[in-house]
Amino acid sequence: MRLMIVEDDSLLGDALAQGLRQRGHAVDWFQHGAAADAALAGAPFDAVVLDLGLPGRDGMEWLQRWRQSGLQLPILVLTARDAVEQRIAGLDAGADDYLVKPITQDELAARLRALTRRTAGHTQAVWQHGELAYDPAAKAVHWRGAPVALTGRELAVLEALLAQPQRVLSRSHLLEKLYDWSGTEPESNSLEVHIHHLRRKIDPGIVRTVRGVGYALGACGVAP
């Protein structure tokens, strides 16, 4: 997943970003709502972790503004504001979840998985595609019951395709899912290498090439 964190506390923001990256996610961290607002128009984020006590415009104002503009991304509020009235106000303003600091990295990751799973229409914890099974929590892939060892980038490509199984995803869209703006620049053929490895490790038909458009989840067993 590609995640956005909006948190003005330097220590906490860095810790959250690093913790989620260690769990295989691409993460962009912003300390001001205005910067986050601009970034939302430039990358396909899967979810937002939003602090409310931001400098300048309050996080609640950004939440309301984004929902009023039609933003459909899952937004998880992570704040020190713990009064019941404040929680209700946050949820009523459009937050999909509301957590009070401090929380563990494991709980945050689990909450984000739950939010994005529902958004993608997956009702089960393990995603199925034919004889392929993917457990986002464990980052575990099984093909015909046997485990498949994938790298973090390969998992990210597979997850992006499984999240939208009926769509053809462009090359640029997939690259934006894999790489955040932290400074890592992908090699020119990195996506093609990851897709080649998925086909070799799982099945030649697991990823379908739509020439001139991009890639889509394929019917396993059919050559790409």
PyMOL commands that set and color helices and strands:
alter all, ss='L'
color gray80, all
select helices_A, chain A and resi 10-22+33-40+59-68+84-92+105-119+152-163+171-178+190-201
alter helices_A, ss='H'
color red, helices_A
select strands_A, chain A and resi 2-6+26-30+47-50+75-79+97-100+127-129+132-135+140-143+146-148+207-210+214-217
alter strands_A, ss='S'
color yellow, strands_A
deselect
rebuild
show_as cartoon
